[in-house]
Amino acid sequence: MKPYQSTGPHWTYGWLRRTELDSATEGFCYEAPDGDLVYSTHEDHEEIMILFEVVGADGESYLVDKVGLML
């Protein structure tokens, strides 16, 4: 598991839950602050996605869900 700086629900990091863009094939839709759409097929992401702030080797911070935290 990667070490992380902070954690919280998606809205903590300015992400929006975009239910109108959910897809039967791609899953539940979230919109990041930069406008990128992120889809997840994990059932526990239907209402809330818990995100973790990770600092990469280059010193830049990025967000991952619990699966990304394990990679």
N, C-alpha and C positions, 0 to 999 in steps of 0.2 A: 504494500500500500504506500502511495506517495504521501509525504508530509504536506499539510495544507495550512494556509494562513488564516482562513476564516471559512465559515459555512453558514448556510441559511436557505430559506425558501427562495424561489426564483425572483420574487418581487424585491428582495433585499438588494439585488444587483441590477434592478431596473428592467428585468425581463417581463414581458407580458404573456399571458395565456391567451392564445388566439383560437378559441373553440370553433369559430366560423371557418377556419382553414384546416381543421382536422381532416384526415384522409384515411380511408379504409385500408389503403396499402402502405402509407408512410407513417401513420400513427397520429399522436397528439402533437399539436403545433404550438411552439413558443416563439416569440420575437425578441431577439437580443436588442440592446439599446442602439446598435449600429444598423438595425433594420434586417439583419440576417434572420432567416426563418430556420428554426431547429425543430426537427421532428423526432419523436420517441415512440416506440411501440411498447414500452414498459407500462403495464397496467397501473402501477402506482404513480405514474406521471399524468394520469387523467385530470387531476385537479392541481397538484403541487409537484414541482420538481425541486428536490434539494440539490443545491449546487455547492461546490467546494472550490475555493480560490487556491490555485497551485502556482508556485513560482518555478519556471522552467530553468534549464541550465544556462540560458542566455540572460537570466534575471528578469524576464518579462512575466507578468502575471496572466493567467488564463483560468477559465472556469470549466469544470468538468462535473458530470454527475457521478453517482457512486460507482458505476461501471468504469468510467474513465479514471477514477481514483485508484482502481486496482491494476490498471495497465502499466 
